[in-house]
Amino acid sequence: MSFIHVKGPAVTEYFAKLVSTAIANSAVVSFSSGYLAQAKNVSVTIAGVAIKAIASTDSDFNILYKQA
C-alpha cells in the first residue's frame, strides 16, 4: 500500500526500532513494547509511515523515520 502526502507540512521524527526487525519503505509502523515495528495487525494503533527502508545491516539501524 502506498501513501501520498497531499498537503501541509510533513512531520519527520526519529524513533528507536525493535532489534533485528526490517522495515520496508512506505510501511505502516506501530509501537510494540515502546519501540517502532512494522505493523502487521489491523487492530494496532498506527504510529506513522516509514519514509525509508531500514534493515539490521544499515549503519542507522537504531533510527526510524516517521511521517505523520
Buried (B, 14 or more C-beta within 10 A) or exposed (E): EEEEEEEEEEEEEEBEBBEEBBBEEBBBBBBBEEBBBBBEEEEBEEBBBBBBEBEEEEEEBBBBBBBE
